[in-house]
Amino acid sequence: MNQDNHSPSRRQFIKAGVAASTLAALGTQPYAFGAHHKSSDKLKVGLIGCGGRGTGAAQQCVSAAPNVELYAMADFFPDKIEAAEKKFKDGWGNFAPITDKMNVNGDRKFTGFDAYKDLLATDIDVVVIATQPGFRPIHFEAAIKAGKHVFMEKPVAVDPVGARKVIAVSELAKEKSLTVVAGTQRRHTPSYIETLKRIHDGEIGELRGGDCYWNWGQKIGQNAQNPDWSEMEFQIRNWYFHCWGSGDCLVEQAIHQIDVMNWAFGGPPVSALGMGGLEIEHNFGNIYDHFAVIYEYPNGARVSAMASQIPGSTSRIGQNIVGATGSSNGESISGKRNWKYDGPAVNGQEQEHIDFIDSVRGKGPYLNHGKRIAESTLTAIIGRMSAYTGRLIRFDWALNRSQLDLTPAKWKIGDNPIKPRPIPGQDQLV
């Protein structure tokens, strides 16, 4: 895990990070892009993964612009597609019905492990990937090879092997001029964009550290075992509680705040040293319910990150970026010069799809967030790896050398033995 200890000076690092992060905030890429769909062209959207986030993302995608329709759907299980169709037609939560945006006939509803292949074989233009994070590298690769523009939810992998695949496939997407947008909505929210621009312009001075949290104060609900389900089906339906499915709560949820810290510092950290465990025992799955990690960034600054799912505990979701002359929560600045965003309120989850469709149609800058979201995903992953093993994990080692691959041995309904919950100091580093 050793790597070159020589690092740039703090001033050099921040200067380089500002340039990179400004491009990231604007969503631009310093290369040319090819032909796009015209605004008058109908865009056909395919949805892979029809759960709660998938249905929400699909509704937001087809509602982002005129002449966009939901054309095909894929999921492992037929009941998930049926439930999603009802949500689309009736509306649910904060989402309006999209009956007038639906054009999904019976021949374009696909189920099973190969459902994504069948969906990608249709003449869709755009695909929304919202399956469990463990499947996303596989589905992302297939979508880009099929020539589809991709919106995919975060995180985009659960292990270093998957993160590397996403980075490699993102390069292929660039070569094919395919748009790739990830579900990190803060990157599309004006209050965050303006605040991070001010931070990069030096309004809180040299960055010295910070902290970020996804302490939820509750727990994801479980789908009780059904005697008709195999172990694999139980795990897919309860994907959150299995590390191969979710990556654990630090990866699946705290990635939002970790991504903001990477944004502030201009890139991923050098290393992670963490701890965690399971406070409230349950008799299935193999994840933790709390983490605490210290990330060290190239300029020497340290950031603490927490994630927990413990019912009745204090809920805190956010971040604090500390500089030499002030601090920021991501939407305001305190210090020598106090400032708070007072522009229009924008829903980042809606705006990310507007930006996505604009990129596809050539109305906005070409967007390819694949490498960036893979790096933020891997940042969360090395925190989890450190907590699981009790070892300090370096980002470069995980990116270039780690062989950890949580992919199940068989992609089929049936048995799927899983590793027991890891014990720090005993769990092996891979």
Long-range contacts (C-beta under 8 A, 24 or more apart in sequence): 1-391, 1-392, 1-393, 1-394, 1-397, 1-401, 1-429, 2-394, 2-397, 3-394, 3-396, 3-397, 7-270, 7-298, 7-299, 7-300, 8-298, 8-299, 9-299, 10-206, 10-299, 10-300, 11-206, 13-266, 13-297, 13-298, 13-299, 14-206, 14-207, 14-266, 14-299, 16-266, 17-200, 17-265, 17-266, 17-267, 18-200, 18-201, 18-266, 20-266, 20-267, 21-196, 21-200, 21-263, 21-264, 21-266, 21-267, 22-197, 22-200, 24-187, 24-263, 24-372, 25-187, 25-193, 25-196, 25-197, 25-263, 26-365, 27-187, 27-188, 27-355, 27-359, 27-364, 27-365, 27-367, 27-369, 28-365, 28-366, 28-367, 29-174, 29-365, 29-366, 29-367, 29-368, 31-174, 33-177, 33-366, 34-177, 35-177, 35-362, 36-177, 36-359, 36-360, 36-361, 36-362, 37-125, 37-360, 37-361, 37-362, 38-361, 38-362, 39-65, 39-66, 39-67, 39-361, 39-363, 40-67, 41-67, 41-361, 42-67, 42-68, 42-69, 43-67, 43-68, 43-69, 43-125, 43-126, 43-357, 43-360, 43-361, 44-69, 44-71, 44-72, 44-103, 44-122, 44-123, 44-124, 44-125, 44-126, 45-69, 45-70, 45-71, 45-124, 45-125, 45-126, 45-127, 45-128, 46-71, 46-72, 46-73, 46-74, 46-119, 46-120, 46-122, 46-124, 46-126, 46-127, 46-128, 46-148, 47-72, 47-73, 47-74, 47-84, 47-127, 47-128, 47-130, 48-74, 48-75, 48-115, 48-116, 48-119, 48-127, 48-128, 48-129, 48-130, 48-131, 48-139, 48-143, 49-74, 49-75, 49-128, 49-129, 49-130, 49-131, 49-132, 49-135, 49-153, 50-74, 50-75, 50-80, 50-81, 50-83, 50-84, 50-130, 51-75, 51-80, 51-84, 51-130, 53-130, 53-153, 53-183, 54-84, 54-128, 54-130, 54-131, 54-153, 55-84, 55-87, 55-88, 55-92, 55-95, 56-93, 56-95, 56-349, 57-128, 57-130, 57-151, 57-153, 57-183, 57-349, 57-353, 58-84, 58-88, 58-128, 58-130, 59-88, 59-95, 59-96, 59-98, 60-95, 60-349, 60-350, 60-352, 60-353, 61-126, 61-128, 61-151, 61-353, 61-356, 61-357, 62-98, 62-101, 63-96, 63-98, 63-101, 63-350, 63-353, 64-350, 64-353, 64-354, 64-356, 64-357, 65-354, 65-357, 65-358, 65-361, 68-101, 68-126, 68-357, 69-101, 69-102, 69-103, 70-98, 70-101, 70-102, 70-103, 70-104, 71-103, 71-104, 71-108, 71-122, 71-124, 72-104, 72-108, 72-109, 72-110, 72-119, 72-122, 72-124, 73-104, 73-108, 73-109, 73-110, 73-119, 74-109, 74-110, 74-111, 74-115, 74-116, 74-118, 74-119, 75-110, 75-111, 75-115, 76-111, 76-112, 76-113, 76-115, 76-233, 76-236, 77-111, 77-233, 77-237, 78-111, 81-109, 81-111, 113-411, 113-412, 113-413, 116-142, 116-143, 117-142, 120-146, 120-148, 121-146, 124-148, 125-149, 125-360, 126-150, 126-151, 126-356, 126-357, 126-360, 127-151, 128-152, 129-153, 132-236, 132-239, 132-245, 132-246, 133-157, 133-158, 133-245, 133-246, 133-247, 133-251, 133-252, 134-158, 134-162, 134-239, 134-244, 134-245, 134-246, 134-247, 134-406, 134-407, 136-162, 136-166, 137-161, 137-162, 137-163, 137-165, 137-166, 137-169, 140-165, 140-166, 140-169, 140-370, 141-165, 141-169, 144-169, 144-172, 144-173, 144-176, 144-178, 144-180, 145-172, 147-176, 147-178, 148-178, 149-178, 149-179, 149-180, 149-356, 149-359, 149-360, 150-178, 150-179, 150-180, 150-181, 151-181, 151-182, 151-183, 151-352, 151-353, 151-356, 152-180, 152-181, 152-182, 152-183, 152-373, 153-182, 153-183, 154-182, 154-183, 154-184, 154-255, 154-256, 154-259, 154-373, 154-376, 154-377, 155-247, 155-251, 155-252, 155-255, 155-373, 155-376, 155-377, 155-380, 155-381, 156-182, 156-370, 156-373, 156-374, 156-377, 157-247, 157-374, 157-377, 157-378, 157-381, 158-243, 158-244, 158-245, 158-246, 158-247, 158-251, 158-381, 158-406, 159-247, 159-381, 159-402, 159-404, 159-405, 159-406, 159-407, 160-378, 160-381, 160-398, 160-399, 160-402, 160-403, 160-404, 161-402, 161-403, 161-404, 161-405, 161-407, 162-405, 162-406, 162-407, 163-374, 163-375, 163-377, 163-378, 163-381, 163-398, 163-399, 164-374, 164-399, 166-370, 166-371, 166-373, 166-374, 166-377, 167-370, 167-371, 167-374, 167-375, 169-370, 170-368, 170-370, 170-371, 170-374, 171-371, 173-368, 173-370, 174-368, 177-366, 178-368, 179-356, 179-359, 179-360, 179-366, 179-367, 179-368, 180-367, 180-368, 180-369, 180-370, 181-352, 181-353, 181-355, 181-356, 181-359, 181-367, 181-369, 182-369, 182-370, 182-372, 182-373, 183-349, 183-352, 184-255, 184-256, 184-259, 184-352, 184-369, 184-373, 184-376, 185-256, 185-347, 185-348, 185-349, 185-351, 185-352, 186-256, 186-259, 186-260, 186-263, 186-330, 186-348, 187-259, 187-263, 187-348, 187-352, 187-369, 188-346, 188-348, 188-351, 188-352, 188-355, 189-346, 189-348, 189-351, 190-341, 190-343, 190-344, 190-346, 191-330, 191-331, 191-341, 191-343, 191-346, 192-260, 192-330, 192-331, 192-348, 194-341, 194-343, 195-328, 195-330, 195-331, 195-332, 195-333, 195-341, 196-260, 196-263, 196-264, 196-330, 198-328, 198-333, 198-339, 199-264, 199-321, 199-323, 199-328, 199-333, 200-266, 203-323, 203-326, 203-333, 203-335, 203-337, 203-339, 204-321, 204-322, 204-323, 204-324, 204-325, 204-326, 204-327, 204-328, 204-333, 204-335, 205-323, 205-324, 205-325, 205-326, 205-335, 206-299, 206-323, 206-324, 207-264, 207-265, 207-297, 207-299, 207-301, 207-321, 207-322, 207-323, 207-324, 208-301, 208-322, 208-323, 208-324, 209-301, 209-302, 209-303, 209-322, 210-261, 210-264, 210-301, 210-303, 210-304, 210-319, 210-320, 210-321, 210-322, 210-327, 211-303, 211-304, 211-305, 211-306, 211-319, 211-320, 212-254, 212-257, 212-258, 212-260, 212-261, 212-303, 212-304, 212-305, 212-306, 212-318, 212-319, 212-320, 213-254, 213-257, 213-305, 213-306, 213-307, 213-316, 213-317, 213-318, 213-319, 214-249, 214-250, 214-253, 214-254, 214-256, 214-257, 214-306, 214-307, 214-308, 214-317, 215-306, 215-307, 215-308, 215-313, 215-314, 215-315, 215-316, 215-317, 216-249, 216-253, 216-308, 216-309, 216-315, 216-317, 217-310, 217-311, 217-312, 217-313, 217-314, 217-315, 218-309, 218-311, 218-315, 219-280, 219-289, 219-309, 219-310, 219-311, 220-309, 222-282, 222-284, 225-284, 230-413, 230-414, 230-415, 230-416, 231-414, 231-415, 231-416, 231-417, 232-408, 232-412, 232-413, 232-414, 232-415, 232-416, 233-413, 234-284, 235-416, 235-418, 238-284, 238-285, 240-287, 241-282, 241-284, 241-285, 241-286, 241-287, 242-285, 242-286, 242-287, 242-418, 243-286, 243-287, 243-384, 243-406, 243-418, 243-419, 244-406, 244-407, 244-408, 244-418, 246-287, 247-377, 247-380, 247-381, 247-384, 248-287, 248-288, 248-291, 248-384, 249-287, 249-288, 249-289, 249-291, 249-307, 249-308, 249-309, 250-276, 250-288, 250-291, 250-293, 250-305, 250-307, 250-380, 250-383, 250-384, 250-387, 251-377, 251-380, 251-381, 251-384, 253-307, 254-291, 254-305, 254-306, 254-307, 254-380, 255-376, 255-377, 255-380, 257-305, 257-317, 257-318, 257-319, 258-295, 258-305, 258-376, 258-379, 258-380, 258-383, 259-373, 259-376, 259-379, 260-319, 260-321, 260-330, 261-295, 261-303, 261-305, 261-319, 261-321, 262-375, 262-376, 262-379, 264-321, 265-297, 265-298, 265-299, 265-301, 265-303, 267-298, 267-375, 268-375, 268-376, 268-378, 268-379, 268-395, 269-295, 269-296, 269-297, 269-298, 269-303, 269-379, 269-395, 270-296, 270-297, 270-298, 270-394, 270-395, 270-396, 271-295, 271-296, 271-382, 271-392, 271-393, 271-394, 271-395, 272-296, 272-379, 272-382, 272-383, 272-385, 272-386, 272-392, 272-393, 272-395, 273-386, 273-392, 273-393, 274-305, 274-383, 274-384, 274-386, 274-387, 275-386, 275-387, 275-390, 275-424, 276-384, 276-387, 276-388, 278-421, 279-310, 280-310, 280-311, 285-418, 285-421, 286-418, 286-419, 286-420, 286-421, 286-422, 287-421, 288-387, 288-388, 288-421, 291-383, 291-384, 291-387, 292-387, 293-383, 293-386, 293-387, 295-379, 295-383, 305-383, 385-429, 387-424, 388-422, 388-424, 388-427, 389-422, 389-424, 389-425, 389-427, 389-428, 389-429, 390-424, 390-425, 390-427, 391-429, 393-429, 402-430, 403-430, 404-430
